[in-house]
Amino acid sequence: MRFRLSLQALRDIEDIRAFTVGTWGREQWLRYFAGLTASFKRIADDPSCGRPRDLIRDRMRSLTYQRHLIFFAAPANPDDVVAILRIIHERRNHAALSYHDDLDS
């Protein structure tokens, strides 16, 4: 299965990159990004992994990667693409955030 990142997820990644590079340097960012990418691939391979988040959005799940939660939309059809919706720090108020599926067709 494949995955795609929403525009908001791309913004989240940029925010994480800027903070990580500014705080710990580029090499740490590259390691962290490699781990995020591996998590995206895990989600694509097994969209039933992680924790159900149906109270926030129907068919939404989350998978933890270090200090971040990756929110994704599990597809209704096995042939559909998994939508990575947000990548949020664990301390944020998850229920108060927006989880759009703003992917292009």
N, CA, C and O atoms as a MOPAC input file, in Angstrom:
PM7 MOZYME 1SCF
protein

 N      0.84200 1    -1.17800 1     0.00000 1
 C      0.00000 1     0.00000 1     0.00000 1
 C      0.89000 1     1.24600 1     0.00000 1
 O      2.04500 1     1.19600 1     0.42200 1
 N      0.34600 1     2.33700 1    -0.47000 1
 C      1.07600 1     3.59900 1    -0.53900 1
 C      0.53000 1     4.57700 1     0.49000 1
 O     -0.54900 1     4.37400 1     1.04500 1
 N      1.29500 1     5.65200 1     0.74100 1
 C      0.83000 1     6.72000 1     1.61900 1
 C      1.07700 1     8.06200 1     0.94100 1
 O      1.93600 1     8.20400 1     0.07100 1
 N      0.29200 1     9.03400 1     1.37500 1
 C      0.48500 1    10.41400 1     0.92900 1
 C      0.36900 1    11.31400 1     2.13900 1
 O     -0.36100 1    11.01600 1     3.08500 1
 N      1.09100 1    12.41200 1     2.10200 1
 C      1.07200 1    13.37900 1     3.19400 1
 C      0.12100 1    14.52600 1     2.86700 1
 O      0.15300 1    15.07100 1     1.76300 1
 N     -0.71600 1    14.88500 1     3.82100 1
 C     -1.58100 1    16.05800 1     3.64400 1
 C     -0.70800 1    17.31300 1     3.68500 1
 O      0.44400 1    17.27000 1     4.11500 1
 N     -1.26900 1    18.41300 1     3.23700 1
 C     -0.52900 1    19.68300 1     3.30000 1
 C     -0.19600 1    20.04700 1     4.74000 1
 O      0.88200 1    20.57000 1     5.01900 1
 N     -1.12000 1    19.77100 1     5.65200 1
 C     -0.85600 1    20.07100 1     7.06100 1
 C      0.25300 1    19.17900 1     7.61200 1
 O      1.07100 1    19.63800 1     8.40900 1
 N      0.29200 1    17.92200 1     7.20200 1
 C      1.37800 1    17.03200 1     7.63800 1
 C      2.72100 1    17.54300 1     7.12200 1
 O      3.72400 1    17.47800 1     7.83300 1
 N      2.74500 1    18.04600 1     5.90100 1
 C      3.98500 1    18.63300 1     5.36200 1
 C      4.40900 1    19.85000 1     6.17900 1
 O      5.59600 1    20.04600 1     6.43800 1
 N      3.43700 1    20.66700 1     6.58300 1
 C      3.75000 1    21.81900 1     7.44300 1
 C      4.27000 1    21.35200 1     8.80200 1
 O      5.21100 1    21.92700 1     9.34900 1
 N      3.64500 1    20.29900 1     9.34000 1
 C      4.11100 1    19.75400 1    10.62400 1
 C      5.56200 1    19.29200 1    10.51300 1
 O      6.37000 1    19.55300 1    11.40500 1
 N      5.89000 1    18.60800 1     9.42300 1
 C      7.26600 1    18.13500 1     9.22800 1
 C      8.22800 1    19.31300 1     9.15700 1
 O      9.30900 1    19.26800 1     9.74300 1
 N      7.84500 1    20.36100 1     8.44800 1
 C      8.70800 1    21.54700 1     8.36000 1
 C      8.91400 1    22.18000 1     9.73300 1
 O     10.02400 1    22.60300 1    10.05700 1
 N      7.86200 1    22.24900 1    10.54300 1
 C      7.99200 1    22.79100 1    11.90200 1
 C      8.93100 1    21.93000 1    12.74700 1
 O      9.77100 1    22.45200 1    13.48000 1
 N      8.78500 1    20.62700 1    12.64100 1
 C      9.65800 1    19.70400 1    13.38600 1
 C     11.09900 1    19.86400 1    12.91800 1
 O     12.02400 1    19.88200 1    13.73100 1
 N     11.28600 1    19.98100 1    11.60000 1
 C     12.63600 1    20.15800 1    11.04100 1
 C     13.28500 1    21.43200 1    11.57000 1
 O     14.42600 1    21.41300 1    12.03300 1
 N     12.55000 1    22.53800 1    11.49900 1
 C     13.10800 1    23.81400 1    11.94200 1
 C     13.49600 1    23.77100 1    13.41800 1
 O     14.57400 1    24.23300 1    13.79400 1
 N     12.62500 1    23.22100 1    14.24700 1
 C     12.91800 1    23.13000 1    15.67000 1
 C     14.11200 1    22.21400 1    15.93500 1
 O     15.00700 1    22.55900 1    16.70600 1
 N     14.12100 1    21.04700 1    15.29200 1
 C     15.18800 1    20.07600 1    15.53300 1
 C     16.54100 1    20.60400 1    15.06700 1
 O     17.53100 1    20.48600 1    15.78800 1
 N     16.59400 1    21.17900 1    13.88300 1
 C     17.85900 1    21.73000 1    13.37100 1
 C     18.33000 1    22.86600 1    14.27000 1
 O     19.51300 1    22.95600 1    14.59800 1
 N     17.40100 1    23.73200 1    14.66600 1
 C     17.77600 1    24.85600 1    15.52500 1
 C     18.22400 1    24.44600 1    16.91300 1
 O     19.04500 1    25.12900 1    17.52500 1
 N     17.70300 1    23.35300 1    17.41500 1
 C     18.01300 1    22.91600 1    18.78100 1
 C     19.15600 1    21.90800 1    18.83400 1
 O     20.05200 1    22.02800 1    19.66900 1
 N     19.12800 1    20.91600 1    17.94700 1
 C     20.09100 1    19.81700 1    18.02400 1
 C     20.95600 1    19.63900 1    16.78300 1
 O     21.89300 1    18.84100 1    16.80100 1
 N     20.66700 1    20.35600 1    15.71800 1
 C     21.50400 1    20.29400 1    14.52600 1
 C     20.94600 1    19.42200 1    13.41200 1
 O     20.01000 1    18.64300 1    13.59400 1
 N     21.56600 1    19.59000 1    12.25000 1
 C     21.10600 1    18.92600 1    11.02800 1
 C     21.20000 1    17.40300 1    11.10400 1
 O     20.29400 1    16.70500 1    10.65000 1
 N     22.27700 1    16.88600 1    11.66900 1
 C     22.45400 1    15.42900 1    11.73600 1
 C     21.34300 1    14.77700 1    12.55700 1
 O     20.85000 1    13.70800 1    12.19700 1
 N     20.95300 1    15.41500 1    13.65100 1
 C     19.84900 1    14.87900 1    14.45100 1
 C     18.55400 1    14.90300 1    13.64100 1
 O     17.76400 1    13.96000 1    13.70100 1
 N     18.33700 1    15.98000 1    12.88400 1
 C     17.14500 1    16.04700 1    12.04600 1
 C     17.12000 1    14.90800 1    11.03700 1
 O     16.08500 1    14.26900 1    10.84700 1
 N     18.24100 1    14.65200 1    10.39600 1
 C     18.29100 1    13.58800 1     9.39200 1
 C     17.96400 1    12.23200 1    10.01700 1
 O     17.27100 1    11.42400 1     9.40100 1
 N     18.44900 1    11.97500 1    11.22100 1
 C     18.11800 1    10.72400 1    11.91000 1
 C     16.62800 1    10.66700 1    12.25100 1
 O     15.97500 1     9.64000 1    12.06300 1
 N     16.10600 1    11.77900 1    12.75300 1
 C     14.69500 1    11.81300 1    13.13700 1
 C     13.80100 1    11.64400 1    11.91100 1
 O     12.81100 1    10.91300 1    11.95500 1
 N     14.15000 1    12.31600 1    10.82500 1
 C     13.35800 1    12.21500 1     9.60000 1
 C     13.38100 1    10.79000 1     9.05000 1
 O     12.36500 1    10.31000 1     8.54800 1
 N     14.50800 1    10.11700 1     9.13600 1
 C     14.58600 1     8.71800 1     8.70000 1
 C     13.62900 1     7.85400 1     9.52000 1
 O     12.98200 1     6.96200 1     8.97200 1
 N     13.53500 1     8.10700 1    10.81200 1
 C     12.60300 1     7.36500 1    11.65500 1
 C     11.14700 1     7.67300 1    11.33200 1
 O     10.30500 1     6.77600 1    11.33200 1
 N     10.84900 1     8.94500 1    11.05600 1
 C      9.49000 1     9.29800 1    10.64400 1
 C      9.11700 1     8.58700 1     9.35200 1
 O      8.02300 1     8.03600 1     9.22800 1
 N     10.03200 1     8.60300 1     8.39600 1
 C      9.78600 1     7.95400 1     7.10500 1
 C      9.55800 1     6.45700 1     7.28300 1
 O      8.67500 1     5.88600 1     6.64300 1
 N     10.33500 1     5.82300 1     8.13600 1
 C     10.14000 1     4.39600 1     8.41400 1
 C      8.75900 1     4.16700 1     9.04000 1
 O      8.11300 1     3.15700 1     8.75800 1
 N      8.30700 1     5.08900 1     9.87800 1
 C      6.97200 1     4.97300 1    10.47600 1
 C      5.88800 1     5.11400 1     9.41800 1
 O      4.88600 1     4.40000 1     9.46600 1
 N      6.07000 1     6.02200 1     8.46300 1
 C      5.09800 1     6.17600 1     7.37100 1
 C      4.99800 1     4.88100 1     6.56800 1
 O      3.90500 1     4.45900 1     6.19000 1
 N      6.13600 1     4.26300 1     6.31400 1
 C      6.13400 1     3.00300 1     5.56400 1
 C      5.44800 1     1.89300 1     6.36100 1
 O      4.72900 1     1.06700 1     5.79800 1
 N      5.67400 1     1.88200 1     7.66800 1
 C      5.00000 1     0.88700 1     8.51800 1
 C      3.49100 1     1.06100 1     8.44900 1
 O      2.75200 1     0.08200 1     8.33800 1
 N      3.03600 1     2.30300 1     8.51600 1
 C      1.60500 1     2.59500 1     8.42600 1
 C      1.05100 1     2.13700 1     7.08400 1
 O     -0.02300 1     1.53700 1     7.02600 1
 N      1.77800 1     2.41600 1     6.00600 1
 C      1.32000 1     2.01400 1     4.66900 1
 C      1.24100 1     0.49400 1     4.55800 1
 O      0.32700 1    -0.03700 1     3.92800 1
 N      2.19000 1    -0.20200 1     5.16500 1
 C      2.19900 1    -1.66900 1     5.11800 1
 C      1.10700 1    -2.29400 1     5.98500 1
 O      0.59100 1    -3.36600 1     5.66900 1
 N      0.75800 1    -1.61200 1     7.08800 1
 C     -0.25600 1    -2.13300 1     8.00500 1
 C     -1.11800 1    -0.99400 1     8.52500 1
 O     -0.88200 1    -0.50700 1     9.63100 1
 N     -2.12100 1    -0.55200 1     7.75100 1
 C     -2.94800 1     0.57500 1     8.17000 1
 C     -3.80200 1     0.31300 1     9.41400 1
 O     -4.48200 1     1.21800 1     9.89900 1
 N     -3.77200 1    -0.91300 1     9.93000 1
 C     -4.49600 1    -1.19000 1    11.17100 1
 C     -3.57700 1    -1.05100 1    12.38400 1
 O     -4.00600 1    -1.30200 1    13.51000 1
 N     -2.32300 1    -0.65600 1    12.17300 1
 C     -1.40000 1    -0.49200 1    13.30000 1
 C     -1.77900 1     0.75500 1    14.09700 1
 O     -2.59200 1     1.56800 1    13.65600 1
 N     -1.19200 1     0.88500 1    15.24700 1
 C     -1.42500 1     2.06400 1    16.06200 1
 C     -2.72100 1     2.00300 1    16.83900 1
 O     -3.31700 1     0.94200 1    17.02200 1
 N     -3.13500 1     3.16100 1    17.28700 1
 C     -4.29300 1     3.29700 1    18.18500 1
 C     -5.48300 1     3.91000 1    17.44300 1
 O     -5.31400 1     4.89300 1    16.72100 1
 N     -6.66900 1     3.35300 1    17.60900 1
 C     -7.85600 1     3.95300 1    16.98100 1
 C     -8.13700 1     5.33700 1    17.56600 1
 O     -7.99300 1     5.55400 1    18.76800 1
 N     -8.53800 1     6.26300 1    16.70300 1
 C     -8.89900 1     7.62600 1    17.12300 1
 C    -10.26100 1     8.01400 1    16.55500 1
 O    -10.47200 1     9.15000 1    16.13000 1
 N    -11.17700 1     7.05200 1    16.55700 1
 C    -12.50200 1     7.26500 1    15.97600 1
 C    -13.29200 1     8.37300 1    16.66900 1
 O    -14.19500 1     8.94700 1    16.06100 1
 N    -12.97800 1     8.68300 1    17.90800 1
 C    -13.68700 1     9.76300 1    18.58900 1
 C    -13.33900 1    11.12600 1    17.99200 1
 O    -14.12400 1    12.06800 1    18.10000 1
 N    -12.17800 1    11.23500 1    17.37100 1
 C    -11.76800 1    12.48800 1    16.73300 1
 C    -12.25700 1    12.53200 1    15.28800 1
 O    -12.78700 1    13.54100 1    14.82500 1
 N    -12.06600 1    11.41500 1    14.59000 1
 C    -12.46600 1    11.31500 1    13.18000 1
 C    -12.66000 1     9.84300 1    12.82900 1
 O    -11.88500 1     8.98900 1    13.26200 1
 N    -13.67800 1     9.55300 1    12.05600 1
 C    -13.96500 1     8.18600 1    11.64200 1
 C    -12.78000 1     7.58900 1    10.88500 1
 O    -12.22000 1     8.22900 1     9.99500 1
 N    -12.40000 1     6.36400 1    11.24000 1
 C    -11.30700 1     5.58400 1    10.64700 1
 C     -9.92100 1     6.20900 1    10.84500 1
 O     -8.96700 1     5.82300 1    10.16900 1
 N     -9.80600 1     7.17000 1    11.76400 1
 C     -8.49300 1     7.75000 1    12.03200 1
 C     -7.77200 1     6.91400 1    13.08600 1
 O     -8.38800 1     6.37800 1    14.00600 1
 N     -6.46600 1     6.81800 1    12.93100 1
 C     -5.61300 1     6.09400 1    13.86500 1
 C     -4.38200 1     6.95200 1    14.12900 1
 O     -4.13800 1     7.93600 1    13.43000 1
 N     -3.60600 1     6.56900 1    15.14900 1
 C     -2.33700 1     7.25400 1    15.40100 1
 C     -1.27400 1     6.21700 1    15.74300 1
 O     -1.55300 1     5.16800 1    16.32400 1
 N     -0.06000 1     6.54700 1    15.36400 1
 C      1.10300 1     5.71900 1    15.67400 1
 C      2.14000 1     6.63500 1    16.30800 1
 O      2.40400 1     7.72400 1    15.79900 1
 N      2.72000 1     6.20300 1    17.40500 1
 C      3.72700 1     6.99600 1    18.09600 1
 C      5.10000 1     6.76300 1    17.47400 1
 O      5.51100 1     5.62800 1    17.23300 1
 N      5.79400 1     7.86800 1    17.22400 1
 C      7.21100 1     7.80800 1    16.87300 1
 C      7.92800 1     8.77100 1    17.81500 1
 O      7.75900 1     9.98700 1    17.71400 1
 N      8.71000 1     8.23700 1    18.70900 1
 C      9.40900 1     8.97500 1    19.75000 1
 C      8.45100 1     9.92400 1    20.45600 1
 O      7.55600 1     9.45000 1    21.15600 1
 N      8.59200 1    11.24200 1    20.31000 1
 C      7.75500 1    12.20800 1    21.02500 1
 C      6.60200 1    12.75100 1    20.17800 1
 O      5.91500 1    13.68800 1    20.58600 1
 N      6.39500 1    12.16300 1    19.00500 1
 C      5.34000 1    12.63300 1    18.11000 1
 C      4.30800 1    11.53900 1    17.84600 1
 O      4.61300 1    10.34600 1    17.87200 1
 N      3.09800 1    11.97900 1    17.59400 1
 C      2.02700 1    11.08500 1    17.17500 1
 C      1.75000 1    11.36100 1    15.70500 1
 O      1.56100 1    12.50600 1    15.29500 1
 N      1.72900 1    10.30000 1    14.92900 1
 C      1.41500 1    10.40000 1    13.51700 1
 C     -0.05100 1    10.00800 1    13.36900 1
 O     -0.41500 1     8.85800 1    13.61500 1
 N     -0.88600 1    10.95200 1    12.97100 1
 C     -2.30300 1    10.69100 1    12.76600 1
 C     -2.52700 1    10.37200 1    11.29200 1
 O     -2.03600 1    11.08000 1    10.41300 1
 N     -3.26300 1     9.31800 1    11.03400 1
 C     -3.49900 1     8.91000 1     9.65400 1
 C     -4.90100 1     8.37400 1     9.49000 1
 O     -5.52800 1     7.91700 1    10.44600 1
 N     -5.38800 1     8.43600 1     8.25600 1
 C     -6.71200 1     7.92600 1     7.91900 1
 C     -6.54300 1     6.54400 1     7.30900 1
 O     -5.97000 1     6.39200 1     6.23000 1
 N     -7.04300 1     5.55200 1     8.00700 1
 C     -7.01900 1     4.19000 1     7.48000 1
 C     -8.01100 1     4.12400 1     6.32500 1
 O     -9.15000 1     4.56600 1     6.47100 1
 N     -7.60900 1     3.58800 1     5.19600 1
 C     -8.50600 1     3.57700 1     4.02900 1
 C     -9.67600 1     2.62000 1     4.21400 1
 O     -9.55600 1     1.58300 1     4.86700 1
 N    -10.80600 1     2.99000 1     3.62700 1
 C    -11.98500 1     2.11800 1     3.65400 1
 C    -11.79800 1     0.95400 1     2.69600 1
 O    -12.35700 1    -0.12200 1     2.90600 1
 N    -11.02700 1     1.16200 1     1.66200 1
 C    -10.77900 1     0.17200 1     0.62200 1
 C     -9.29300 1    -0.18600 1     0.63500 1
 O     -8.46000 1     0.72000 1     0.65900 1
 N     -8.92700 1    -1.46800 1     0.62000 1
 C     -7.50900 1    -1.84600 1     0.67100 1
 C     -6.68000 1    -1.30300 1    -0.49300 1
 O     -5.45400 1    -1.25800 1    -0.39900 1
 N     -7.31900 1    -0.89300 1    -1.58100 1
 C     -6.58200 1    -0.34000 1    -2.71700 1
 C     -6.34100 1     1.16100 1    -2.59700 1
 O     -5.62500 1     1.73800 1    -3.41400 1
 N     -6.92900 1     1.79700 1    -1.58900 1
 C     -6.77200 1     3.23800 1    -1.41300 1
 C     -5.43400 1     3.57700 1    -0.77400 1
 O     -4.77900 1     2.72700 1    -0.17000 1
 N     -5.05100 1     4.82100 1    -0.91800 1
 C     -3.81700 1     5.33900 1    -0.33700 1
 C     -4.07700 1     5.73300 1     1.11600 1
 O     -5.12700 1     6.29600 1     1.42800 1
 N     -3.13200 1     5.44200 1     1.99800 1
 C     -3.22200 1     5.87800 1     3.39300 1
 C     -2.88000 1     7.36600 1     3.43400 1
 O     -1.88100 1     7.79500 1     2.85700 1
 N     -3.70500 1     8.14000 1     4.11200 1
 C     -3.48200 1     9.58300 1     4.23900 1
 C     -2.84400 1     9.89100 1     5.58600 1
 O     -3.46100 1     9.69300 1     6.63300 1
 N     -1.61400 1    10.37300 1     5.55500 1
 C     -0.95200 1    10.86100 1     6.77200 1
 C     -1.48000 1    12.27600 1     6.97900 1
 O     -1.21900 1    13.16200 1     6.16500 1
 N     -2.22600 1    12.49100 1     8.06900 1
 C     -2.93800 1    13.74600 1     8.26400 1
 C     -2.15600 1    14.78300 1     9.05200 1
 O     -2.11500 1    15.95200 1     8.67000 1
 N     -1.53600 1    14.36400 1    10.14800 1
 C     -0.79200 1    15.27200 1    11.02700 1
 C      0.34500 1    14.52600 1    11.69300 1
 O      0.29600 1    13.30300 1    11.82800 1
 N      1.37000 1    15.25500 1    12.11000 1
 C      2.45100 1    14.74500 1    12.94600 1
 C      2.56400 1    15.74700 1    14.09700 1
 O      3.06600 1    16.85700 1    13.91600 1
 N      2.09700 1    15.35000 1    15.26800 1
 C      1.88600 1    16.25900 1    16.39200 1
 C      2.72000 1    15.82200 1    17.59900 1
 O      2.81700 1    14.63100 1    17.89500 1
 N      3.31700 1    16.78900 1    18.29000 1
 C      4.03400 1    16.47500 1    19.52600 1
 C      3.04900 1    15.90600 1    20.54100 1
 O      1.89300 1    16.32400 1    20.59900 1
 N      3.51000 1    14.96000 1    21.33000 1
 C      2.64800 1    14.25300 1    22.27500 1
 C      1.98400 1    15.16500 1    23.30400 1
 O      0.95000 1    14.79800 1    23.86200 1
 N      2.54100 1    16.32200 1    23.56500 1
 C      1.98100 1    17.22100 1    24.58100 1
 C      0.88200 1    18.13800 1    24.04900 1
 O      0.22100 1    18.81900 1    24.83200 1
 N      0.67900 1    18.16500 1    22.74500 1
 C     -0.35500 1    19.03600 1    22.17800 1
 C     -1.74700 1    18.47900 1    22.45100 1
 O     -1.91400 1    17.28000 1    22.67800 1
 N     -2.73100 1    19.35100 1    22.42600 1
 C     -4.12600 1    18.95800 1    22.59800 1
 C     -4.63200 1    18.41800 1    21.26500 1
 O     -5.02300 1    19.19200 1    20.39200 1
 N     -4.62800 1    17.10700 1    21.10200 1
 C     -4.95900 1    16.47000 1    19.82100 1
 C     -6.39500 1    16.72400 1    19.38700 1
 O     -6.66500 1    16.91500 1    18.20200 1
 N     -7.31000 1    16.72600 1    20.34200 1
 C     -8.72700 1    16.88000 1    20.00900 1
 C     -9.04000 1    18.28300 1    19.49000 1
 O    -10.02600 1    18.46800 1    18.77800 1
 N     -8.21900 1    19.26800 1    19.83400 1
 C     -8.48500 1    20.64700 1    19.43000 1
 C     -7.93500 1    20.97200 1    18.04300 1
 O     -8.16700 1    22.07200 1    17.54000 1
 N     -7.22600 1    20.06100 1    17.42600 1
 C     -6.59700 1    20.32500 1    16.13500 1
 C     -7.47600 1    19.89400 1    14.97300 1
 O     -8.44000 1    19.14900 1    15.14900 1
 N     -7.13400 1    20.36700 1    13.80100 1
 C     -7.84500 1    20.01900 1    12.57400 1
 C     -7.12300 1    18.85900 1    11.89100 1
 O     -5.89300 1    18.80800 1    11.87100 1
 N     -7.89200 1    17.93900 1    11.33700 1
 C     -7.34800 1    16.76200 1    10.65400 1
 C     -7.99500 1    16.65800 1     9.28100 1
 O     -8.86000 1    15.80900 1     9.06500 1
 N     -7.58300 1    17.51500 1     8.35300 1
 C     -8.14500 1    17.52100 1     7.00300 1
 C     -7.47100 1    16.48400 1     6.13300 1
 O     -6.28300 1    16.19600 1     6.27800 1
 N     -8.24400 1    15.93800 1     5.24100 1
 C     -7.69800 1    15.10200 1     4.18200 1
 C     -7.64800 1    16.00000 1     2.95000 1
 O     -8.54600 1    15.96300 1     2.10900 1
 N     -6.59800 1    16.80100 1     2.85100 1
 C     -6.48200 1    17.78900 1     1.76900 1
 C     -5.61900 1    17.27800 1     0.62600 1
 O     -4.94600 1    18.05400 1    -0.05200 1
 N     -5.64300 1    15.97100 1     0.41800 1
 C     -4.83600 1    15.37700 1    -0.63000 1
 C     -5.48100 1    15.59600 1    -1.98700 1
 O     -6.70400 1    15.61200 1    -2.12300 1
 N     -4.63100 1    15.76300 1    -2.98100 1
 C     -5.14300 1    15.85400 1    -4.35500 1
 C     -5.59300 1    14.48400 1    -4.80200 1
 O     -5.07900 1    13.47300 1    -4.32200 1
 N     -6.52900 1    14.43700 1    -5.69900 1
 C     -7.01100 1    13.14600 1    -6.21400 1
 C     -5.97500 1    12.50100 1    -7.08700 1
 O     -6.20100 1    11.41000 1    -7.61000 1

